[in-house]
Amino acid sequence: MTVKAVIFDLDGVITDTATYHFKAWQRLASEIGVSLTPEENEDLKGLDRTSSLNIILMKAGLNKSEAEKSMLAERKNRYYQEIIAGMTHKDIFPGAEPLLQALRQRKILIGLASASKNALLVLRRLGIAHYFDYIADASQIKNNKPSPEIFLTVADNLSVLPHLCIGVEDAQAGLQAIKAAGMKAIGIGDASYLKEADLIYARLADLNIEEMLRNAL
C-alpha cells in the first residue's frame, strides 16, 4: 500500500492552539463559577465548541437555554481570537514545517481536519496554509469527533480512499475518529492519553517520516 495523503489535526499537533483553547475555556469557566484543570481539559481536546461547553456546564451543574449556550460559546470564541491575534510563523511547532515540506517532496497530499472553525485563520497567521490541499473544520460537518465524518470529508475532497490515508492527532476523540474512518493513526503527545494510536511520538519533531510511512503498509 502506498500512502496518498496525510491528514493533520491542528490544535496541539501543528501549533499550541490547544493551550490557547484551554486558556479561553478556563476564563469562561471561571466567569460562571467553575474551575477547569489541565487534566479536565483533556476531555475537551478534539471536541467542537458546543460539545466542550456542554461538558463544562455539566460539571458546573448548570442548565442553560440554547440561546444562553450560544452566547457563552461566542464569548469563549472572542477570548480565543484575542489570544491567537498575535500568532506568527514562530508559533509553529518544531518539526512541523519540515514535515509538510517532506510530504510535498514525496507528492503526498496534505489535509487538515480541525474541530476549530478558526483553523484557516490560524494557518494563515502561521504562514503555512499553502501546504494544505484541503482544509475541513466543524462548519462543514454534522457529526464531530469521535465521528469519522471530518476525516472522511477530507479524504473524499482529496479524492483518496481512506485506507490510503494517515491521520495525525493529539486527542483520544480524534484518534477514535481516524480509526473509525479506516485510516492509520499517529498520536502526538502523552502516550497515556493516546491508546488508539498505531504509532506515538511525544512531539511532532520526533516523528520519523519513513517509519510513519512504513507503519501504514
Secondary structure, 3 states (H helix, E strand, C coil): CCCCEEEECCECCCECHHHHHHHHHHHHHHHCCCCCCHHHHCCCCCCCHHHHHHHHHHHHCCCCCHHHHHHHHHHHHHHHHHHHCCCCHHHECCCHHHHHHHHHHCCCEEEEECCCCCHHHHHHHHCCHHHCCEEECHHHCCCCCCCCHHHHHHHHHHCCCHHHEEEEECCHHHHHHHHHCCCEEEEECCHHHCCCCCEEECCHHHCCHHHHHHHCC
